[in-house]
Amino acid sequence: MANKIRLGFVGANVSSTWSSQSHYPALLASPDVELTAVCTSRSESAEEARKAFGAKFAFHDFREMVASPEIDAVAVVVRVPLHYEPTKAAIEAGKHVYTEWPLGRTTAEAEELATLARAKGVQTVVGLQSRVSPALLYIKELIDTGYMGEVLSCQVTTMRDGALQRPSSRNWNLDASQGANTLTIANGHVIDALRFVLGDFKRVACMVTTQVQQIYETDTQQFVAATSPDNVRVSGQLERGAAASVHVGAVPWAGSGFRMEIYGREGTIVTTGSVSSQRGEMLRVQGAQGSHELQDLTIPDRFVYVPDDFPKGDPFNVGQMYALFAEAIRTGQSRLPTFDTAVDLHRFLDTIKEASDTGRELPVA
């Protein structure tokens, strides 16, 4: 294996919004991973990406790319409904795989991929970037070491932008069956962050709703129906006994971003950010012990796995993921959210949806 992990990237379109904001700059700055091969659905766009990112190889068929002996690992960064096929092909080819969250369009897809990965013995990572956020790693340590004593209650809110109108090319995810919506993506990331720092839920009651049921298409000049949920409200109790509430919503204007408040017998911790828990910008962490005044807390450098000059913002946490992905491939020991982590979260989101559909409080398996 080369000094750097040789990565093949599925979905390497130069105009891809999330990849351009996060994966591409993270990979180009990474001391651990080399963007060796790129793959898109067309040979022209694949060659464009190869030139733009300095990759050695360009493919327009992911099956050919994952079969190449020139790559060690594969990143799958495409629309959620398209995660399954290239992820499965990479595992079957014996490649280590990094697939963005959600792992699959359905829980069944995620379960199949996780089972296959275990059978093949490859390293996996799912893009739940909150679990490598220095701020959240620090908060988890503070809680685990008794900073706030017994945790009594917590609440998390995330209000992100949700356009009332858009071109038809961006409306594919209005269909809930595509698996890419506020419940699965925004809420998935936020509630995973909460569970990461405080542990699993024991029981939940939920309301999952579609508040904006029609979206205006700017190119066709007509309204189209939306079945994907845009507001998720979860009320429950954690296994540790703490009361918990979560509200994640897509709102038309001036979304307030991410806020997590945790209250204990001996202290309080509050963390805030302008976008969401998984985004790379450094979250602000504040705490209070035996006082009603919050003070800024300094996040220790030991939770940073990328070089000091690494790009800030969206590339940061993705770069953290790639650094630990390379470590897992080299050592066989992973500190990352794996496909098994993803399956657990998929199943929990199913419980949330069932609790909302039935109007019942449900135990969490």
C-alpha positions in Angstrom: 0.0 0.0 0.0 1.3 3.5 -0.9 2.3 5.9 1.9 -1.0 7.8 1.4 -4.3 5.9 1.2 -5.2 5.9 -2.5 -8.9 6.9 -2.8 -11.4 6.5 -5.6 -14.2 9.0 -5.4 -17.7 8.2 -6.7 -19.7 11.3 -7.5 -16.7 13.6 -8.3 -18.7 16.2 -10.3 -16.8 19.5 -10.0 -20.2 21.3 -9.6 -21.4 19.2 -6.7 -22.4 21.5 -3.9 -21.6 19.5 -0.8 -18.4 17.8 -2.2 -17.1 21.2 -3.5 -17.7 22.7 0.0 -16.2 19.9 2.0 -14.7 16.7 0.4 -12.6 18.2 -2.3 -10.8 20.8 -0.2 -10.4 18.3 2.6 -8.8 15.7 0.3 -6.5 18.2 -1.5 -5.2 19.3 2.0 -5.0 15.8 3.5 -1.6 14.4 4.4 -3.1 10.9 4.7 -5.3 10.4 1.7 -4.6 10.9 -2.0 -7.5 11.5 -4.5 -6.2 8.9 -7.0 -9.3 8.2 -9.1 -12.5 10.1 -9.8 -15.8 8.7 -11.1 -18.9 10.3 -12.5 -21.7 9.0 -14.7 -20.2 10.6 -17.9 -16.7 10.3 -19.3 -16.6 14.1 -20.1 -17.4 15.1 -16.5 -15.0 12.4 -15.1 -12.2 13.8 -17.2 -13.1 17.3 -16.1 -12.8 16.2 -12.5 -9.5 14.4 -13.1 -8.0 17.6 -14.4 -9.5 19.8 -11.7 -8.3 17.7 -8.8 -5.1 16.3 -10.2 -6.3 12.7 -10.0 -4.4 10.0 -11.9 -7.5 8.2 -13.3 -11.0 9.0 -14.5 -13.8 6.5 -14.7 -17.5 6.8 -15.8 -18.4 3.3 -14.4 -17.9 2.8 -10.7 -17.6 -1.0 -11.2 -14.5 -0.5 -13.3 -13.0 2.0 -10.7 -13.6 -0.3 -7.6 -11.9 -3.2 -9.5 -8.7 -1.1 -10.0 -5.6 -2.3 -8.1 -4.5 1.3 -8.0 -6.9 2.3 -5.3 -7.2 1.2 -1.6 -10.5 2.8 -0.6 -13.6 4.3 -2.1 -15.7 7.3 -1.1 -19.3 7.3 -2.2 -20.7 10.9 -2.2 -23.8 10.9 -4.4 -27.5 11.4 -3.8 -28.9 9.1 -1.2 -30.9 6.8 -3.5 -27.6 6.1 -5.4 -25.5 5.1 -2.3 -26.3 1.4 -2.4 -24.9 0.1 -5.7 -21.4 1.7 -5.6 -21.0 1.0 -1.9 -21.9 -2.7 -2.5 -19.6 -2.9 -5.5 -16.7 -1.4 -3.5 -17.2 -3.9 -0.6 -17.4 -6.8 -3.0 -14.1 -5.7 -4.5 -12.5 -5.7 -1.1 -12.1 -2.0 -0.8 -12.5 0.0 2.3 -15.5 2.4 2.0 -16.5 5.9 3.2 -20.2 6.5 2.4 -22.0 9.7 3.2 -25.1 9.6 5.6 -27.7 8.2 5.2 -26.0 4.9 4.4 -29.0 3.7 2.4 -32.3 4.8 1.1 -33.9 2.4 3.6 -32.8 0.6 6.7 -32.9 -2.7 4.8 -30.2 -1.3 2.3 -28.1 -0.2 5.2 -28.4 -3.6 7.0 -27.4 -5.4 3.9 -24.3 -3.2 3.3 -23.2 -3.5 6.9 -23.5 -7.3 6.9 -21.6 -7.5 3.6 -18.8 -5.3 5.0 -18.4 -7.4 8.1 -18.2 -10.6 6.0 -15.5 -9.0 3.7 -13.5 -7.6 6.6 -13.2 -4.1 5.2 -13.0 -0.8 7.1 -16.1 1.3 6.8 -17.1 4.8 7.8 -20.4 6.6 7.4 -20.5 10.4 7.1 -21.8 11.2 10.6 -19.3 14.0 11.0 -20.6 15.2 14.4 -18.7 12.3 16.0 -15.3 13.8 15.0 -16.2 17.4 15.9 -13.6 18.6 18.4 -16.3 20.5 20.2 -18.6 17.5 20.7 -15.7 15.2 21.5 -14.8 17.7 24.3 -18.3 17.9 25.5 -18.5 14.1 25.7 -15.3 14.0 27.7 -16.6 16.7 30.1 -19.8 14.7 30.7 -18.0 11.4 31.1 -15.6 12.8 33.6 -18.3 14.4 35.8 -18.1 18.1 34.8 -21.9 18.5 35.4 -22.6 15.6 37.7 -25.8 13.7 37.0 -27.4 14.9 33.7 -31.0 15.9 34.3 -32.2 17.2 31.0 -31.1 18.3 27.5 -32.6 19.9 24.5 -31.3 20.4 20.9 -32.7 22.6 18.2 -31.6 23.1 14.6 -33.4 25.4 12.2 -31.9 25.3 8.8 -32.8 26.9 5.5 -35.7 25.4 3.5 -36.5 27.1 0.2 -40.1 27.6 -0.8 -39.2 27.6 -4.4 -36.5 25.9 -6.5 -35.8 24.5 -10.0 -37.2 21.1 -10.8 -33.7 19.6 -10.9 -33.5 20.1 -7.1 -36.9 18.7 -6.2 -36.1 15.0 -6.4 -35.9 14.8 -2.5 -39.5 16.1 -2.0 -40.5 12.4 -2.3 -40.1 10.8 1.1 -39.4 7.4 -0.5 -36.0 8.8 -1.7 -34.7 8.7 1.9 -33.2 12.2 1.8 -35.2 14.7 3.9 -35.2 16.6 7.2 -36.1 13.4 9.2 -33.2 11.4 7.8 -30.5 14.0 7.0 -30.7 17.1 9.3 -32.5 15.3 12.1 -30.3 12.2 11.7 -27.1 14.3 12.1 -28.5 16.3 15.0 -30.0 13.4 17.0 -26.8 11.4 16.4 -24.8 14.2 17.9 -27.0 14.1 21.0 -26.8 10.3 21.3 -23.0 10.5 20.8 -22.4 12.8 23.8 -25.2 11.6 26.1 -26.0 8.0 25.1 -29.1 6.3 23.6 -32.7 7.0 24.1 -34.9 4.6 26.3 -38.3 5.8 25.1 -39.6 8.4 22.6 -42.8 10.2 21.6 -42.6 12.1 18.3 -44.3 14.3 15.8 -42.9 14.2 12.2 -44.7 16.6 9.9 -44.6 18.2 6.4 -45.4 21.9 7.1 -44.7 23.1 3.5 -46.7 20.7 1.4 -46.2 22.4 -2.0 -43.0 23.8 -3.5 -43.0 26.2 -6.4 -40.8 25.1 -9.4 -39.2 28.2 -10.9 -38.5 26.6 -14.3 -41.9 24.9 -14.8 -43.8 27.7 -13.0 -46.0 25.2 -11.2 -46.5 23.9 -7.6 -45.4 20.3 -6.9 -46.4 18.2 -3.9 -44.0 17.5 -1.1 -44.3 14.3 1.0 -40.9 14.5 2.7 -41.1 15.7 6.3 -39.6 19.2 7.1 -40.2 19.3 10.9 -39.2 16.7 13.4 -40.0 17.0 17.1 -38.8 14.3 19.5 -39.5 14.1 23.2 -38.1 11.3 25.3 -36.0 9.9 28.1 -32.4 8.7 27.7 -31.1 5.5 29.1 -29.2 7.5 31.6 -32.5 8.9 32.9 -32.2 12.4 31.5 -35.2 14.1 29.9 -34.5 15.0 26.2 -36.2 17.1 23.5 -35.2 17.7 19.9 -36.7 20.0 17.3 -35.2 20.0 13.8 -36.9 22.0 11.1 -36.4 23.5 7.6 -37.6 27.1 7.6 -37.9 29.7 4.8 -35.9 32.5 6.3 -33.1 33.2 8.8 -32.7 29.7 10.4 -31.1 30.1 13.8 -28.7 27.1 13.3 -27.7 24.6 15.9 -28.0 24.8 19.7 -27.5 22.1 22.3 -28.2 22.7 26.0 -27.3 20.1 28.6 -28.2 20.6 32.3 -26.9 18.6 35.3 -26.9 18.8 39.0 -23.5 20.5 39.2 -23.3 22.4 35.9 -24.5 23.3 32.4 -23.0 23.0 29.0 -24.2 24.9 25.9 -22.9 24.6 22.4 -24.0 26.6 19.4 -23.2 27.0 15.7 -24.7 28.8 12.8 -25.5 25.8 10.6 -25.6 22.3 12.1 -23.7 19.8 14.3 -22.0 18.0 11.5 -20.7 21.0 9.6 -17.0 21.8 9.9 -17.0 25.2 11.5 -15.9 25.1 15.1 -18.8 25.1 17.5 -18.8 27.5 20.4 -18.8 25.6 23.8 -19.8 27.3 27.0 -20.1 25.9 30.5 -21.1 26.8 34.1 -20.3 25.0 37.3 -22.0 26.2 40.5 -22.8 29.5 38.7 -25.6 31.0 36.6 -23.0 32.6 34.3 -21.8 30.7 31.2 -18.1 31.0 30.4 -16.4 30.1 27.1 -14.5 26.8 27.3 -11.4 26.2 25.3 -11.4 23.0 23.2 -8.2 21.0 23.7 -5.9 20.4 20.7 -6.0 16.6 21.4 -9.3 16.4 19.6 -7.9 17.8 16.4 -6.6 15.2 13.9 -5.7 17.4 11.0 -2.7 19.8 10.5 -2.8 23.3 12.0 -3.2 24.9 8.6 -6.1 22.6 7.5 -9.0 24.5 5.9 -11.7 25.6 8.3 -15.4 25.5 7.8 -17.0 22.6 5.9 -13.8 20.8 5.0 -12.7 20.5 8.6 -14.8 17.7 10.1 -14.6 15.8 6.7 -10.8 16.1 7.0 -11.1 14.7 10.5 -13.0 11.7 9.1 -10.4 11.1 6.4 -7.6 11.2 8.9 -9.2 8.6 11.1 -10.2 6.5 8.0 -6.6 6.3 7.0 -5.7 5.3 10.5 -8.3 2.6 10.6 -7.1 1.2 7.2 -3.4 1.2 8.4 -4.0 -0.2 11.9 -7.3 -2.2 11.7 -8.6 -0.2 14.7 -11.4 2.3 14.0 -12.4 5.4 16.0 -15.1 6.2 13.4 -18.8 5.8 13.0 -19.0 2.6 11.0 -21.7 1.0 8.9 -22.9 -0.7 12.1 -23.3 2.8 13.6 -25.4 3.8 10.6 -27.7 0.8 10.9 -28.3 1.6 14.5 -29.3 5.2 13.6 -31.4 4.0 10.7 -33.4 1.8 13.1 -33.8 4.6 15.6 -35.2 6.9 12.9 -37.7 4.1 12.0 -38.8 4.2 15.6 -39.2 7.9 15.5 -41.4 7.7 12.4 -43.4 4.8 13.9 -44.0 6.8 17.1 -45.2 9.8 15.1 -47.4 7.7 12.8 -49.1 5.8 15.6 -49.2 8.7 18.1 -47.8 6.4 20.8 -44.8 6.6 23.1 -42.4 3.7 22.1 -39.5 2.0 23.8 -36.2 2.2 21.9 -34.7 -1.2 21.2 
